Amino acid sequence: MIKKEMLIFLVGLCTITALVFWRDVAAWITAMTPGEAVDFIMTFALKAVVLAILSWLMYHAPEFIRPWLKLRRQTFRQKQKMTRRGLGMQSTAPRAPRLNKDQALLWMANQLQRQTSTGTPKPTSAGNEPPTIRFE
């Protein structure tokens, strides 16, 4: 109801303003040169369009914003409930099991074995001499 009443009020205000000041506006426009009149009318039309768009956005903003606020409120309440129950304190990432020394050494040896077997073999030089570069 508030939207309809506001729209009726604004239309009534514009109508009353037009009825009261139409002579002043008509005299002001007739005193202008044609170039000034066209400039004034175009500026007025541009302002009217911008104000119409802004007023439409303000008029319909609650319809666009309300679902987002409702969703935000629901997630906030859900987090509060989980924190109260102690569910929010648990981490979501799984933890690695604790290993003793023997298990850790076996795991590291397995990792090293995987790295060397999957990589490309390195070229070895024959003997202990450093590799040389030939320019032919």
HUNOR-V590015 format. One record per helix or strand. SS is the DSSP state (A for helix, B for strand). FROM is the first residue (numbers start at 1). TO is the last residue. If there is no record, write none. Layout:
{{SS;FROM;TO} {SS;FROM;TO}}
This chain:
{{A;2;30} {A;34;85} {A;101;118}}
